[in-house]
Amino acid sequence: MASSRGTSFNAARLGLSLLIVLGILFFIFMGAAAFAPSAFATPVVAGGTVTRWFVFAFGLIWTSVFATGFYVLAVNAAEDRT
C-alpha cells in the first residue's frame, strides 16, 4: 500500500468531515425526537400514513450510504493516482 504523504488528498480528513456531517444530522434527528416529537409526527401528505419522521430517517440512512460510497470512491481514486 502506497503512502499518501506529500499528496494533497487526506483520507482521514475526508472521513472525519463526513463523520461530522452525519453526526450533526443524527443529533438533529435524535434531538427532535426527544424535545419536539410532534414536529415530525404529521403525515407528509394529508390523510397519508407516511410521516416526516420516516422521510427524515430514510434520508439519513441514504445519506450515510452515499457518504460511504463517496468516501470509498475518493480513497480508491487517490490510491490509484499514487
C-alpha positions as a Markdown table, in Angstrom:
| # | Residue | x | y | z |
|---|---|---|---|---|
| 1 | Met | 0.0 | 0.0 | 0.0 |
| 2 | Ala | 1.4 | 3.3 | -1.0 |
| 3 | Ser | 1.8 | 6.1 | 1.5 |
| 4 | Ser | -0.2 | 9.2 | 0.9 |
| 5 | Arg | 2.3 | 11.6 | 2.5 |
| 6 | Gly | 3.1 | 14.6 | 0.3 |
| 7 | Thr | -0.2 | 14.4 | -1.6 |
| 8 | Ser | -3.0 | 16.9 | -1.3 |
| 9 | Phe | -5.6 | 14.2 | -0.6 |
| 10 | Asn | -6.1 | 13.3 | 3.0 |
| 11 | Ala | -8.4 | 10.3 | 3.6 |
| 12 | Ala | -8.6 | 10.9 | 7.3 |
| 13 | Arg | -9.7 | 14.5 | 6.9 |
| 14 | Leu | -12.4 | 13.4 | 4.4 |
| 15 | Gly | -13.6 | 10.6 | 6.7 |
| 16 | Leu | -13.7 | 13.0 | 9.7 |
| 17 | Ser | -15.6 | 15.6 | 7.7 |
| 18 | Leu | -18.2 | 13.1 | 6.6 |
| 19 | Leu | -18.5 | 11.7 | 10.1 |
| 20 | Ile | -19.1 | 15.2 | 11.5 |
| 21 | Val | -21.8 | 15.9 | 8.9 |
| 22 | Leu | -23.6 | 12.6 | 9.6 |
| 23 | Gly | -23.2 | 13.1 | 13.3 |
| 24 | Ile | -24.9 | 16.5 | 13.1 |
| 25 | Leu | -27.8 | 15.1 | 11.1 |
| 26 | Phe | -28.1 | 12.2 | 13.6 |
| 27 | Phe | -28.2 | 14.5 | 16.6 |
| 28 | Ile | -30.7 | 16.8 | 14.9 |
| 29 | Phe | -32.9 | 13.7 | 14.4 |
| 30 | Met | -32.5 | 12.4 | 18.0 |
| 31 | Gly | -32.9 | 15.9 | 19.4 |
| 32 | Ala | -36.1 | 16.4 | 17.6 |
| 33 | Ala | -37.3 | 13.0 | 18.8 |
| 34 | Ala | -36.5 | 13.9 | 22.4 |
| 35 | Phe | -37.7 | 17.6 | 22.5 |
| 36 | Ala | -40.2 | 18.0 | 19.7 |
| 37 | Pro | -41.7 | 14.6 | 18.8 |
| 38 | Ser | -44.9 | 16.1 | 17.4 |
| 39 | Ala | -42.9 | 18.2 | 14.9 |
| 40 | Phe | -42.3 | 15.3 | 12.6 |
| 41 | Ala | -45.3 | 13.2 | 13.5 |
| 42 | Thr | -47.5 | 14.8 | 11.0 |
| 43 | Pro | -48.1 | 12.9 | 7.7 |
| 44 | Val | -46.2 | 14.1 | 4.6 |
| 45 | Val | -49.5 | 14.0 | 2.6 |
| 46 | Ala | -52.8 | 14.9 | 4.2 |
| 47 | Gly | -54.5 | 11.7 | 5.2 |
| 48 | Gly | -51.5 | 9.6 | 4.5 |
| 49 | Thr | -49.6 | 7.3 | 6.8 |
| 50 | Val | -46.0 | 8.2 | 5.9 |
| 51 | Thr | -44.8 | 10.7 | 8.5 |
| 52 | Arg | -42.0 | 13.2 | 8.3 |
| 53 | Trp | -40.0 | 11.0 | 10.8 |
| 54 | Phe | -40.0 | 8.2 | 8.2 |
| 55 | Val | -38.8 | 10.6 | 5.4 |
| 56 | Phe | -36.1 | 12.1 | 7.6 |
| 57 | Ala | -34.9 | 8.7 | 8.8 |
| 58 | Phe | -34.9 | 7.3 | 5.3 |
| 59 | Gly | -33.0 | 10.3 | 4.0 |
| 60 | Leu | -30.5 | 9.9 | 6.9 |
| 61 | Ile | -29.9 | 6.3 | 6.0 |
| 62 | Trp | -29.4 | 7.0 | 2.3 |
| 63 | Thr | -27.2 | 10.0 | 3.1 |
| 64 | Ser | -25.0 | 7.6 | 5.1 |
| 65 | Val | -24.9 | 5.1 | 2.2 |
| 66 | Phe | -24.0 | 7.8 | -0.3 |
| 67 | Ala | -21.3 | 9.3 | 2.0 |
| 68 | Thr | -19.8 | 5.9 | 2.4 |
| 69 | Gly | -19.8 | 5.3 | -1.3 |
| 70 | Phe | -18.2 | 8.7 | -1.9 |
| 71 | Tyr | -15.5 | 8.1 | 0.6 |
| 72 | Val | -14.6 | 4.7 | -0.9 |
| 73 | Leu | -14.5 | 6.1 | -4.4 |
| 74 | Ala | -12.4 | 9.1 | -3.3 |
| 75 | Val | -9.9 | 6.9 | -1.4 |
| 76 | Asn | -9.6 | 4.4 | -4.2 |
| 77 | Ala | -9.1 | 7.1 | -6.8 |
| 78 | Ala | -6.4 | 8.7 | -4.6 |
| 79 | Glu | -4.7 | 5.3 | -4.2 |
| 80 | Asp | -4.8 | 4.7 | -7.9 |
| 81 | Arg | -3.0 | 8.0 | -8.6 |
| 82 | Thr | -0.1 | 7.1 | -6.3 |
